[in-house]
Amino acid sequence: MPFKKLTLKLSRYLLIGMLVVLAGFPVYWMATTALSLNSELYGSGQVIWPQLQNFPQLWHELGQVPIGLWLFNTLLIAAGGTVLSLTLGSLAGYALSRFRFHGKGLVGFLLFMTQVVPEALILVPLYAMFITFGLLNSLTGLVLANVGFSLPVACFVLKGAMDAVPYEIEESAIIDNCPRFSVLTMIILPLIMPSIAAAAVVAFFAGWNEFLFASTFLMDRENWPASVGLASFVGQYETPMSAVMGAALVFSIPAIVFFLLIQRKIVAGLTAGAVKG
């Protein structure tokens, strides 16, 4: 191998290694903090290497709270919001992309304006609505509240992808007596899978990181998501930093795995579309 090519290859691997270290260092530091004693953190200072002998104490501290239930609630909120946003977003995006009707521009403008309104601004009216419809202290209501913000994003992302699909493909299916719904589900959606994956990432993390609505609308501890549960560790006089970091690490791992899986789907879809012709 020529020296120049070898140098470029080594430089590429070195750069990739540096990026991996930079991306993984926060996770490593969370694990190191979680496996440190509070007396060390607030006294002599944190050590660089994880102290595995402190794992039983960390396990005992995390066992005092229903962290598994909180994580399950978070998964329900994120998954429910993602499925509902993608389902409604694909239908709305298809209507805005393929149909012409009066007020089409106004509908798109109103969807866009939902991203301008801060969540805190509608907190009180939404609280009153939840009381009226019996959705207070309910995970279902929290899913619906999150969908109100993630649905417009999913709609715009999917509409833009559907606009790029040639209409002749759809016309051929309609001529063959294919129903509109089947055209959407069997032809259009498989062609825009990378955009669906991108919209899924936005909707999933919007629900996964939910805190404001959850801390306001959920009263029972058993209904808390992990974000509200993590905030409950902060005390007036003391904060168990090792337990906070341990719970945060447990809370972060599923989100990291989900993103890596979806990222592979996006890359696979983009590369598959690039070689078609």
N, C-alpha and C positions, 0 to 999 in steps of 0.2 A: 504494500500500500504506500503511495507517495506520501512524503512528509507533510505536505500541505493538507491533503485529505485527512490524514491521521490527526493533525492539529485541530482541524475544524470539527472532527468527530468528538475528540476529547473535550473541546470547548463546549460543544452542545451538551454532552453528558454532564459536564461540570455545572453549566447553567441550569439544567434540569434538576440536578441534585441540590443546588442552592435554593431553587424555588420550592422543592419538596420540603427542605428544612425550614424555610420561612413559613410555609403553610402549616406544617405539622408542629412547629414549636409551641403555639398557644395550647394545643391539645396536650402536648407533653408537660407543659408548665402547670396546666390544670391537674393532671395526674400527680405530679410531684407535690403540689400544694395539698391535694386531697389526702396524700399519704404522709403528711407531716402533722405533728402534734400542734395544737393551738399554743401551747407554751413555747414551742420553738418558733412559730410564726410571729408571735407577739414579743418574744424575748430575744434569743440569740440570732434569729433570722432563718429564713428558709434555706435548706440545703439544695444542692443542684440535682442529686440523684434521688430517685424514689425510694422511700424507706418502706420496703415491703413488710417489715415486721409490724407496721402500724395498720395493716389492712384489717385485722380483726376488730380494732377499735372503730375504724371507719365503717365497717359493716354493722357494728352495733349502733352507731349514731344514725345511720340511714335506716336501720330497722325500727327506729322510734317514730318514723313518719310513713304514711302510705305512699311512698314514692312510686311504687308499681301502679297503683290506682291512678295517681296523677299523670303518669306517663300514658296510661291507657286512655284517659280522658282527652289528653292532648292529641293522641292518635285518632280518636273518634272525631274530634273537632276538625283536624287537618284533613283527614280522609273524606269526611262528609262534605266539607266545604269544597274540596277539590272535585269530587264527583259531581256535585250539584252545579258548580261553576262551569265545568267542562260541558255538562249536558245542556244547560240552558244557554251557555255561550256559543256552542256549536249551532244550536237552532236559531238564536238571534243573529249570529254572524252570517249564517246562510241566508236568512231573510234580508239582511242589509246588503249582502253581496249580490244576490241574484234577482230580487224583486224590486219593482219600482212602485212606490205608493206615496200618497200625500203625507207630508210630515216626516219623510225619511231623514232629511238633514237635521230636523229638530230632535228626532230620537237619538241620532248620533251625538248631537251637541249635549243633550241631557246626560247621556252616558259618560261623556267626557267630563262634564261638570261634577260628577260624583267624586272624581279624583281630586278636585279642588277643595271640597268641603272637608275640614278636619274632623276626625272622629269625635273629639271632645265637644265639638259644637252641637252635635246631634245626640249627645249622651242623655240629657234630660228628657227630650221628647221621646227618644227611643225607650227610655226607662218607663215612661207613662204608657207607651204602646204595649210593652211587655206585660205590664200589670193588667191592662185591659184584656189581652188575649191569653193570659195565663202562661206566658213563656218565661216569667221570671224564675231564676234559680233552676234553669233547664238547659241542658246541653244543646237541645234542638234550637232553642232561641238563639244561642250563641253562634251556632252554625249559620243560621239565617242572617244574623248581623254581619258576620264575616263575608258571606256571599254577596251582600250588598256592596262591598268594596272590591272584591276580587272578580266578580262577574263582569263588570265593564271592561276590565283589563283583558280577561279571557276572550270577551266578545270582539274587541278590537284586534287582538292578535290573530284570532281565527279568521276574522273577516278579511284581513290583509292577506292571509295565506290563501283563502278561497278566491280572492280576486285574481291571484296569479295562476289559478288552474284554468286551462282553456275551456271555454264554454262548449266547444264542439264535442268534447268527451261526454259532457252531460246531455247534449242534444241527441247523440247516438243512443244513449241508454233510454231516453224518453221515447224515441222513435220505436224502440223495441218493447214499449209498454212497461217500462220500469217505473214504479211509483216514485214520487218525489222523495219520500222518506228513505227508500232503498237507495236512491241515487246519493243521498247525503251519507248514509251509513256504510254503503258498500263501495262507493267510488270516490267521493270527495274526501271523507275523513282519512282513509288509508293513504291518500296522496299528500296529506299535510301533517303526517305524524310528527315531524320535528317541531312544528308550531304547536301542536297539541302538547308535546312534552314541555315546551317552553312555558305555555300557559299553565300546565300542571305544576311546574316549579313555583311560579308566582302564587298560585292559589294555595298550594300546600304550605309554603313558608308563611303566608299571611295568616293561616290558621294555627300553624305550629308556634309562632311567636306571639300569639294573641295574649294581651295582658290587660288593656284598659277596660274592655267590655267584660272580660272574665272577672276581674276584681270588683266590678260594679254590680253585675247581674247575678253572680253566683255567691250564695251565702253559705251553703253547706260545704264543709271541708272535703267531703267525699266527692264533690263535683268539681273541685278545683283542677285546672290544668297544671302542668309542671311549672309554668312561668309564675303563677300566683303562689304555688307551693314553695318555690325558691325564695320569693320575696318574704314569705313568712319566717324564714330562718333569721332574718335581720331583727335583732332584739333591741330593746332600749338601752341596755347596759353591756351587752355582749353579743357578738356574732360568731358562731362557730365556723370559721373560714374553711376549715378542712371539710366539714360536712357540706357547706355550700358548694365548694369546688367539686366534691365527689358527686353530688346530685346534678350539678351543671354538666359534668362529664357524661353521666348516664343520659341526661336530657339531650346532649349534643350528638351522641353516636348514631341514633336512628336517623336524624336529619342529614348527617354526613353521608351515611350509606345510601339514603334515598337520592341525594343529589348526585352521587357518583353513578348510580344506576341510570338515572334519567339523563345524565350527561352523556353516557355511552349511547343511549338511544338517539339523542340529538345528533351526535357525531355520525352514527351509523346512517341515520336518515339523510343527512347532508351529503355524505360521500356517495350514498346510493343514488341520489338524484343527480350528482355531478357527472356520473359516467353514463347516464342515459342519453340516447340521441339517435 
